[in-house]
Amino acid sequence: MTLQLRDAIEGWLFVSPTLIGFLIFFLGPLIAIFIYAMSDWNFLSGEAIFVGLANFEDALFQNPDFWHVLRNSAVFALGLVPLNVALALFLAVALSRPFRGVIVFRTIFFAPVITSAIAWAIVWKFMLQGEGGPVNQMLALIGIAGPNWLREPNWAMAAVIVTRVIKMVGLNMILYIAALQAIPRDYDEAAGLEGASRWQVFRMVTWPLLGPTTLVIVILTTIGSFKVFDHIYQMTGGGPENGTLVLAFYIYQQGFQFFDIGYASALAMIMFVIVMALTIVQLTVRRKENA
């Protein structure tokens, strides 16, 4: 065995665990979903019939429920992403400098991230009940009659967005804190010597340097907003009146409640394309800004 061949074999052995995992857990399921999406397969009947692009045509051009679900997903993402990013940045700026008890505050805001999503949703479902819920009881103390948050279409989406932000904002806060601490203090000091206010230093120096981190956070949060399932499942079940029925939960309904695997797979492929397109757009916009 030559030295070159031995090095090649050793290299493939080192990368084989990652390569095998990629083939089994990503590429394989992706190909399988594409095949299922081209078939009419009811999970109970066990017989798959090739129908080509019929499932995609049904979703995009014939089923009005799909566009209602897609609109809900867009509303959820447009509400969650800016609120999450803004709150994470505010907390990071407040907690990036050392002071007494800073570790405690960081832990408090990060703790919901590692809390079970189902447990989190159950607690908030209890807190957001009608008149008997703790949130409405606290509002009643100051003379505000709170709505039945999870049973009124106009309030349910707002409720799941806010509770989801509270749960996940700690992760983005930590990313921003790491980015802030990596910025040399010399930049702030130089801007301060030139007479810049703290707001001017943040707007003209700190914020542009946080651009790469913000891009990563926005992409990850956007992807997560389209993948949300457990939160919706436990808090609202897609209701009321399908007001919180988002794409991931709709796929679950079609596949595991109605057992229409073919249609559910087509929806999953559409969601994959949407998320990929949003990611590409965000990367393109960032590159143009840096050009």
Secondary structure in CASP SS format (residue, H / E / C, confidence):
PFRMAT SS
TARGET T0000
AUTHOR 0000-0000-0000
METHOD secondary structure of the structure
MODEL  1
M C 1.00
T C 1.00
L H 1.00
Q H 1.00
L H 1.00
R H 1.00
D H 1.00
A H 1.00
I H 1.00
E H 1.00
G H 1.00
W H 1.00
L H 1.00
F H 1.00
V H 1.00
S H 1.00
P H 1.00
T H 1.00
L H 1.00
I H 1.00
G H 1.00
F H 1.00
L H 1.00
I H 1.00
F H 1.00
F H 1.00
L H 1.00
G H 1.00
P H 1.00
L H 1.00
I H 1.00
A H 1.00
I H 1.00
F H 1.00
I H 1.00
Y H 1.00
A H 1.00
M C 1.00
S E 1.00
D E 1.00
W E 1.00
N E 1.00
F C 1.00
L C 1.00
S C 1.00
G C 1.00
E C 1.00
A E 1.00
I E 1.00
F E 1.00
V C 1.00
G C 1.00
L C 1.00
A H 1.00
N H 1.00
F H 1.00
E H 1.00
D H 1.00
A H 1.00
L H 1.00
F H 1.00
Q H 1.00
N C 1.00
P H 1.00
D H 1.00
F H 1.00
W H 1.00
H H 1.00
V H 1.00
L H 1.00
R H 1.00
N H 1.00
S H 1.00
A H 1.00
V H 1.00
F H 1.00
A H 1.00
L H 1.00
G H 1.00
L H 1.00
V H 1.00
P H 1.00
L H 1.00
N H 1.00
V H 1.00
A H 1.00
L H 1.00
A H 1.00
L H 1.00
F H 1.00
L H 1.00
A H 1.00
V H 1.00
A H 1.00
L H 1.00
S C 1.00
R C 1.00
P C 1.00
F C 1.00
R C 1.00
G C 1.00
V H 1.00
I H 1.00
V H 1.00
F H 1.00
R H 1.00
T H 1.00
I H 1.00
F H 1.00
F H 1.00
A H 1.00
P H 1.00
V H 1.00
I H 1.00
T C 1.00
S C 1.00
A H 1.00
I H 1.00
A H 1.00
W H 1.00
A H 1.00
I H 1.00
V H 1.00
W H 1.00
K H 1.00
F H 1.00
M H 1.00
L C 1.00
Q C 1.00
G C 1.00
E C 1.00
G C 1.00
G C 1.00
P H 1.00
V H 1.00
N H 1.00
Q H 1.00
M H 1.00
L H 1.00
A H 1.00
L H 1.00
I C 1.00
G C 1.00
I C 1.00
A C 1.00
G C 1.00
P C 1.00
N C 1.00
W C 1.00
L C 1.00
R C 1.00
E C 1.00
P H 1.00
N H 1.00
W H 1.00
A H 1.00
M H 1.00
A H 1.00
A H 1.00
V H 1.00
I H 1.00
V H 1.00
T H 1.00
R H 1.00
V H 1.00
I H 1.00
K H 1.00
M H 1.00
V H 1.00
G H 1.00
L H 1.00
N H 1.00
M H 1.00
I H 1.00
L H 1.00
Y H 1.00
I H 1.00
A H 1.00
A H 1.00
L H 1.00
Q H 1.00
A H 1.00
I C 1.00
P C 1.00
R H 1.00
D H 1.00
Y H 1.00
D H 1.00
E H 1.00
A H 1.00
A H 1.00
G H 1.00
L H 1.00
E C 1.00
G C 1.00
A C 1.00
S C 1.00
R H 1.00
W H 1.00
Q H 1.00
V H 1.00
F H 1.00
R H 1.00
M H 1.00
V H 1.00
T H 1.00
W H 1.00
P H 1.00
L H 1.00
L C 1.00
G H 1.00
P H 1.00
T H 1.00
T H 1.00
L H 1.00
V H 1.00
I H 1.00
V H 1.00
I H 1.00
L H 1.00
T H 1.00
T H 1.00
I H 1.00
G H 1.00
S H 1.00
F H 1.00
K H 1.00
V C 1.00
F C 1.00
D H 1.00
H H 1.00
I H 1.00
Y H 1.00
Q H 1.00
M H 1.00
T C 1.00
G C 1.00
G C 1.00
G C 1.00
P C 1.00
E C 1.00
N C 1.00
G C 1.00
T C 1.00
L C 1.00
V C 1.00
L H 1.00
A H 1.00
F H 1.00
Y H 1.00
I H 1.00
Y H 1.00
Q H 1.00
Q H 1.00
G H 1.00
F H 1.00
Q H 1.00
F C 1.00
F C 1.00
D E 1.00
I H 1.00
G H 1.00
Y H 1.00
A H 1.00
S H 1.00
A H 1.00
L H 1.00
A H 1.00
M H 1.00
I H 1.00
M H 1.00
F H 1.00
V H 1.00
I H 1.00
V H 1.00
M H 1.00
A H 1.00
L H 1.00
T H 1.00
I H 1.00
V H 1.00
Q H 1.00
L H 1.00
T H 1.00
V H 1.00
R H 1.00
R H 1.00
K H 1.00
E H 1.00
N H 1.00
A C 1.00
END
